[in-house]
Amino acid sequence: MSKLKKKIPKFKSDAEEVEFWSTHDSTEYVDYSKARKTLFPKLKPSIKTISIRLPESLLNHLKILANKRDVPYQSLLKLFLMEKVEDEMAK
């Protein structure tokens, strides 16, 4: 592939780097032809704890469904939310 034209600048902070990459095309800086596929088995997605108020009957139904599937109800709730969000984003 062609030789890269631009050198990646040094960043003073993560915020500065985020700003830079949100306005620049990485293909001008990174030679992806030399990239190797890798796995990060211990890397966990960032999560944020929130508080949500649900009707007690809804929570009870969720717990029953989770019990039938033998999964924690919080995990099932995250799965349901993710599926619905993906459906809505696809529209």
TORKOL-4160 file (C-alpha; in steps of 0.2 Angstrom, whole numbers, padded with zeros to 4 digits, m for minus):
91
<pt num="1" X="0000" Y="0000" Z="0000"/>
<pt num="2" X="0005" Y="0018" Z="m0002"/>
<pt num="3" X="0016" Y="0026" Z="0011"/>
<pt num="4" X="0007" Y="0036" Z="0025"/>
<pt num="5" X="0007" Y="0054" Z="0023"/>
<pt num="6" X="0003" Y="0060" Z="0040"/>
<pt num="7" X="0010" Y="0057" Z="0057"/>
<pt num="8" X="m0002" Y="0055" Z="0072"/>
<pt num="9" X="0000" Y="0070" Z="0084"/>
<pt num="10" X="0004" Y="0069" Z="0102"/>
<pt num="11" X="m0011" Y="0072" Z="0113"/>
<pt num="12" X="m0012" Y="0081" Z="0130"/>
<pt num="13" X="m0028" Y="0072" Z="0135"/>
<pt num="14" X="m0040" Y="0059" Z="0131"/>
<pt num="15" X="m0053" Y="0073" Z="0127"/>
<pt num="16" X="m0041" Y="0081" Z="0115"/>
<pt num="17" X="m0038" Y="0064" Z="0106"/>
<pt num="18" X="m0057" Y="0061" Z="0105"/>
<pt num="19" X="m0059" Y="0078" Z="0097"/>
<pt num="20" X="m0045" Y="0075" Z="0085"/>
<pt num="21" X="m0052" Y="0058" Z="0079"/>
<pt num="22" X="m0070" Y="0064" Z="0077"/>
<pt num="23" X="m0064" Y="0077" Z="0064"/>
<pt num="24" X="m0050" Y="0067" Z="0055"/>
<pt num="25" X="m0050" Y="0052" Z="0044"/>
<pt num="26" X="m0039" Y="0038" Z="0052"/>
<pt num="27" X="m0035" Y="0031" Z="0035"/>
<pt num="28" X="m0023" Y="0046" Z="0032"/>
<pt num="29" X="m0013" Y="0041" Z="0048"/>
<pt num="30" X="m0015" Y="0022" Z="0050"/>
<pt num="31" X="m0009" Y="0009" Z="0038"/>
<pt num="32" X="m0023" Y="m0004" Z="0041"/>
<pt num="33" X="m0015" Y="m0016" Z="0028"/>
<pt num="34" X="m0003" Y="m0021" Z="0042"/>
<pt num="35" X="m0017" Y="m0023" Z="0055"/>
<pt num="36" X="m0018" Y="m0040" Z="0064"/>
<pt num="37" X="m0034" Y="m0047" Z="0071"/>
<pt num="38" X="m0033" Y="m0049" Z="0090"/>
<pt num="39" X="m0044" Y="m0053" Z="0105"/>
<pt num="40" X="m0046" Y="m0045" Z="0122"/>
<pt num="41" X="m0054" Y="m0059" Z="0132"/>
<pt num="42" X="m0054" Y="m0050" Z="0148"/>
<pt num="43" X="m0060" Y="m0033" Z="0141"/>
<pt num="44" X="m0077" Y="m0029" Z="0148"/>
<pt num="45" X="m0088" Y="m0015" Z="0141"/>
<pt num="46" X="m0090" Y="0001" Z="0151"/>
<pt num="47" X="m0106" Y="0001" Z="0161"/>
<pt num="48" X="m0115" Y="0014" Z="0171"/>
<pt num="49" X="m0126" Y="0010" Z="0186"/>
<pt num="50" X="m0143" Y="0018" Z="0184"/>
<pt num="51" X="m0159" Y="0018" Z="0194"/>
<pt num="52" X="m0175" Y="0015" Z="0186"/>
<pt num="53" X="m0193" Y="0014" Z="0193"/>
<pt num="54" X="m0203" Y="0000" Z="0187"/>
<pt num="55" X="m0221" Y="m0005" Z="0191"/>
<pt num="56" X="m0220" Y="m0020" Z="0203"/>
<pt num="57" X="m0230" Y="m0031" Z="0192"/>
<pt num="58" X="m0218" Y="m0028" Z="0177"/>
<pt num="59" X="m0203" Y="m0032" Z="0188"/>
<pt num="60" X="m0212" Y="m0048" Z="0194"/>
<pt num="61" X="m0216" Y="m0053" Z="0176"/>
<pt num="62" X="m0198" Y="m0050" Z="0172"/>
<pt num="63" X="m0192" Y="m0061" Z="0186"/>
<pt num="64" X="m0203" Y="m0075" Z="0181"/>
<pt num="65" X="m0197" Y="m0074" Z="0163"/>
<pt num="66" X="m0179" Y="m0074" Z="0169"/>
<pt num="67" X="m0182" Y="m0088" Z="0181"/>
<pt num="68" X="m0189" Y="m0099" Z="0166"/>
<pt num="69" X="m0173" Y="m0095" Z="0156"/>
<pt num="70" X="m0161" Y="m0097" Z="0171"/>
<pt num="71" X="m0153" Y="m0080" Z="0170"/>
<pt num="72" X="m0153" Y="m0065" Z="0182"/>
<pt num="73" X="m0167" Y="m0053" Z="0179"/>
<pt num="74" X="m0156" Y="m0039" Z="0176"/>
<pt num="75" X="m0147" Y="m0048" Z="0162"/>
<pt num="76" X="m0163" Y="m0052" Z="0154"/>
<pt num="77" X="m0169" Y="m0034" Z="0156"/>
<pt num="78" X="m0153" Y="m0028" Z="0147"/>
<pt num="79" X="m0155" Y="m0040" Z="0133"/>
<pt num="80" X="m0173" Y="m0034" Z="0130"/>
<pt num="81" X="m0168" Y="m0016" Z="0130"/>
<pt num="82" X="m0154" Y="m0020" Z="0118"/>
<pt num="83" X="m0165" Y="m0029" Z="0106"/>
<pt num="84" X="m0178" Y="m0015" Z="0106"/>
<pt num="85" X="m0165" Y="m0001" Z="0104"/>
<pt num="86" X="m0157" Y="m0011" Z="0090"/>
<pt num="87" X="m0174" Y="m0012" Z="0082"/>
<pt num="88" X="m0178" Y="0006" Z="0084"/>
<pt num="89" X="m0161" Y="0011" Z="0077"/>
<pt num="90" X="m0163" Y="0000" Z="0062"/>
<pt num="91" X="m0179" Y="0010" Z="0057"/>
